[in-house]
Amino acid sequence: MRGVAEQAIAVRRDEAPAAAWSFAYFFCVLASYYMLRPVREAFGAAAGVEGLPWLFTGTFLAMLAAVPVFGALAARFPRRTLLPIICAFFIACILGLFVLLRSGAAAPWAPAAFFIWLSVFNLFVVSVFWSFMADVWHEEQARRLFGVIAAGGSAGALAGPALTAYLAGWLGPVNLLPIAAVVLAGALVCIVWLRRWASPLPLTLPSPPVGERVEEGPLGGSALGGITGLLRSSYLLAICAFVALGTVLGTFIYFQQAQIVRAAYADPGQRTAVFAAMDLAVNTLTIGAQLFVTGRLAARFGLSRLLAFLPALSLAGFTALAIVPTAAVLIVYQVLRRAATYGVTGPAREVLFTVLGREDKYKAKSVIDTVVYRGGDAASGWLFAWLTALGLGISGIAVVALPLAIGWIAVALYLGRREEALRHEGATT
């Protein structure tokens, strides 16, 4: 039975404990986030579609402020200290928010501040998680295991809302915050175990485990090392382009979803049921892909094709929306797009960082995952508003998205080839 399981999910026996801790780490991170996310979505809905660009812009500015702080911490503290500091900081923020809300002293700007803070929280803890994974697992393992590890996050994304739905009626939304903090604290336990597994082994041990061993110590460099490293590397700039194009197209379909679903379903209860059904379909497809498909697709078709899958799907989806701009077409495309994002493209994109040095794995990656990602959000939100002001409808905006999708495919193919070249260069040095 164990051999069958190993074949099904491509995890070798000697990797299983570390893979399980990695799975649990990501589970705790996303379960805690998804316990808090319904509150953020309520604030975003209250702001309306018109207010979302401002919230996205505020999040982008917060990322700009946070990146040099993270860079300074990474330059000063070794990984064994850095990761717990970041986790403990966000736990303290959750508990501080709980105290503030319980006191009844929340200011009028508190909803917008919470929306921005939670967006920063989500991007930073996920970015740091994947930086750690790129540090722990070498490239061959990453291709096989990152899909399985990502399934831990998907399981957390299911467990968090389920726990919220079950407890909210008894405890109230505010009293869920300490529970979310406890769940996030579980990530600290996983970090402690994984950093032991990734640390240099004593010479008395007969052979090292399969994970790549890295030297502990501060990353060094400057607080802005992530930005300068990014600007010096065509490979990292191409990853920026890949992220930015995906963010722009994702924002376009997110805003179109709000318009089409609102027009198709007048009753709020119907809209809620549609979104719930979409989430259920997305999570089911995502976990199935992460556990049983992504690793095998990477081994069979290579990283280039895996990275190009979502851009090609986006090209097909926006083409369909340009021709038939209906709720049915949007729902099918959005479900497939989100499942491919989390189940296929997300794990494949993280493999790109395994061939980089440690400073780029942490500092440059944090810039890409936070500033570039949220900058794309903010820019595409205003671009969508501008296109709408020009009179473009669903079909017109879908047509605008088509050349962006084609460019996204080209960038994906380039990155896959460049990653392979860097991997071979590293193997020969």
Secondary structure, 3 states (H helix, E strand, C coil): CHHHHHHHHCCCHHHHHHHHHHHHHHHHHHHHHHHHHHHHHHHHHHHHHHHHHHHHHHHHHHHHHHHHHHHHHHHHCEHHHHHHHHHHHHHHHHHHHHHHHHHCCCCCCHHHHHHHHHHHHHHHHHHHHHHHHHHHCCHHHHHHHHHHHHHHHHHHHHHHHHHHHHHHHHHCCHHHHHHHHHHHHHHHHHHHHHHHHCCCCCCCCCCCCCCCCCCCCECCCCCCHHHHHHHHCHHHHHHHHHHHHHHHHHHHHHHHHHHHHHHHCCCHHHHHHHHHHHHHHHHHHHHHHHHHCHHHHHHHHHHHHHHHHHHHHHHHHHHHHHHCCCHHHHHHHHHHHHHHHHHHHHHHHHHHHHHCCHHHHHHHHHHHHHHHHHHHHHHHHHHHHHHHHCCCCHHHHHHHHHHHHHHHHHHHHHHHHHHHHHHHHHHHC
